[in-house]
Amino acid sequence: MQVGSGFWSSKTLLTAVELQVFTQLAGRPADAETLRHRLGLHSRSARDFFDALVSFGFLEREDGLYSNSPDADLFLDKNKPSYIGGILEMLNARLYRFWDGLTTGLRTGLPQNEAASGGAHFFHALYADPERLKQFLTAMTGVSRGANLAIAENFPWSRYRTFADIGAAQGDLAAQIALANPHLTGTGFDLPQTGPIFQDYIRDNGLSDRVHFLPGDFFQQPLPKADVILMGHILHDWDLAQKKHLIRAAYDALPEGGAFIAYDAIIDDDRRHNAFGLLMSLNMLIETPGGFDYTGADCTAWMEEAGFRFTYVQHLTGPDSMVVGIK
């Protein structure tokens, strides 16, 4: 019953993010009536809504006053740089309704997003709309921040001088690596439409002298050369032949001794425990023509096939792990 009715709790949280409940309460606890008025809600179910968020641990209630829990205050207040709600906004605005097509997707193997009704492929439509693209890239920063920090802090960067983030999005992975490792210089490589968004983010982090943007299409041209090549939440978007193409392209761009880092919600090799990774793979069915998530053993085998002499898998944070190949 908990899993079967899971959409109730999911939609409650997504609606709270949409209504900016946590932003409204940041530093301003309120009783139910005050909060209801702030959010413009009807009196009938507002209290049930707030208390459901209390029961989940997103809100706290003391002497009739509602306030954010510490985690909600850190991650769901839109005015904080640690906000990860962008991905939740996207889940609410798009994916929630598209997952209604899971049965059809499982029977046909076809995407169930805009493309199912004759619309453009998701990435094509996304990159054609600057505002929507910026929202998506901001969402990717939120969902990737924890893994980005773990890579920036835990990989042996002292052995290297340069890096290139492939499919760099807003630029948070490149920014976190450069902030934690002042000796490094880096490149963000993505489609040209991403350039202004990436450059603004890097400038805001004070890194324009060490991190630069290079426009390009990783299926149409060689990758930029660097000591370390990274792909964060990239490989799972593509089918097997495309995954192998990208891994080989990374190999070709690296010097001897260089490192390739691919991270995703890597599925455990026994395919039993990382439920998020398995569900993310189903989400690739909903969103892409051939994408799927993969195990660490899958990825190390692809890397070895491409020529990498040493590979390993390392957990990062939450459901995310990285697979590292050394040339």
C-alpha positions, -999 to +999 in steps of 0.1 A: +000+000+000+028+024+008+044+019-026+011+017-045-001+050-030+033+065-033+021+091-058+000+107-030+031+116-010+051+124-041+025+148-054+022+164-019+059+172-019+060+184-055+030+206-049+047+221-018+077+229-039+055+244-066+037+266-040+071+276-025+060+265+010+096+261+022+107+294+008+077+311+025+086+296+058+124+302+056+131+323+087+094+331+090+075+304+110+037+308+108+005+293+121-018+275+098-041+304+090-012+328+083+006+303+061-027+295+043-031+332+034+005+335+023+000+306-002-035+316-013-050+282-003-087+273+005-095+267+041-109+232+035-077+211+033-048+234+040-042+221+075-042+185+062-017+195+036+006+212+061+004+183+086+011+158+059+044+176+053+050+175+091+044+137+091+069+133+063+095+153+082+096+183+057+080+207+082+080+210+120+051+222+141+057+236+176+030+254+196+009+257+165+037+273+144+050+257+113+086+259+103+110+241+079+129+210+091+167+215+088+169+195+056+140+212+040+154+246+050+187+238+034+176+221+002+141+235-006+143+272+001+145+287-034+166+316-021+195+294-009+223+283-033+218+247-019+183+246-034+177+213-052+140+220-059+147+227-096+146+190-104+114+186-083+098+214-103+107+196-135+093+163-121+061+181-113+057+201-145+067+173-170+075+138-157+046+133-134+021+131-162+045+113-187+049+084-162+013+076-168+025+061-201+049+035-184+028+005-194+027+017-230+065+023-229+072-011-215+051-027-243+065-006-272+100+005-260+091+040-271+095+073-252+063+086-235+071+123-232+064+150-258+076+128-286+047+103-280+023+129-293+044+140-323+064+166-305+102+171-309+127+148-292+131+161-256+167+174-260+159+191-294+129+209-279+148+218-247+178+234-265+155+254-288+139+272-258+164+294-239+143+299-208+133+262-206+169+252-211+181+274-182+155+259-159+166+224-169+203+231-164+196+247-130+176+216-121+206+194-131+228+215-108+205+207-079+203+170-085+241+167-092+255+190-065+262+162-039+280+140-064+299+171-078+312+180-043+322+144-036+342+142-069+358+176-063+369+166-028+377+129-030+393+122-064+432+124-064+433+157-083+469+165-072+480+141-099+465+161-127+466+197-141+436+199-165+401+186-168+372+187-193+335+183-183+316+168-212+279+177-213+288+204-188+252+219-184+252+249-161+288+242-150+285+231-114+308+201-117+335+222-133+329+249-107+331+226-077+363+209-090+380+242-097+369+257-063+383+228-044+415+225-065+431+259-073+459+243-093+435+230-120+422+246-152+391+232-168+369+232-199+331+229-201+321+212-234+284+213-245+261+225-273+265+262-281+232+272-266+246+263-232+275+287-234+260+319-220+244+300-191+277+282-183+298+313-185+274+332-162+276+305-136+314+303-138+317+341-136+294+341-105+317+316-089+348+338-097+364+312-119+364+328-154+402+328-154+405+291-149+374+275-164+363+281-200+335+270-223+340+252-256+310+247-278+305+214-296+285+182-302+301+151-287+287+129-314+300+151-342+336+161-332+365+149-310+364+158-273+387+184-259+420+170-247+426+171-209+442+150-182+408+141-168+376+137-188+343+137-169+307+128-179+281+134-152+246+120-158+254+117-195+260+081-204+225+070-193+209+092-219+221+071-248+218+036-263+246+010-260+264+019-293+263+056-283+276+049-248+305+030-263+312+058-288+314+084-259+337+061-239+360+056-268+360+094-275+370+100-239+398+075-243+411+091-275+411+126-258+432+115-228+470+113-224+487+081-211+478+080-175+448+102-179+415+094-162+379+091-174+352+096-148+316+087-156+290+091-129+253+082-128+229+065-104+249+033-110+229+002-105+244-023-081+258-054-099+232-077-083+205-053-095+186-055-062+194-025-040+198+008-059+161+012-066+166+048-076+190+037-103+166+011-116+137+037-116+160+062-133+166+036-160+128+034-165+128+072-167+152+069-196+125+048-213+100+075-207+124+103-219+148+089-246+147+066-276+174+043-263+189+054-230+192+032-200+211+031-167+238+005-160+258-014-134+294-007-124+303-040-140+287-030-173+306+003-174+340-012-165+336-038-192+328-010-218+358+010-206+381-021-208+368-028-243+378+008-253+413+003-240+414+015-204+440-005-185+426+000-150+390+006-138+372+009-105+338+019-091+334+043-062+303+054-044+298+092-042+266+101-024+230+089-023+223+067-054+253+081-074+286+064-080+314+070-104+332+046-126+368+056-133+390+044-161+428+050-163+444+051-197 
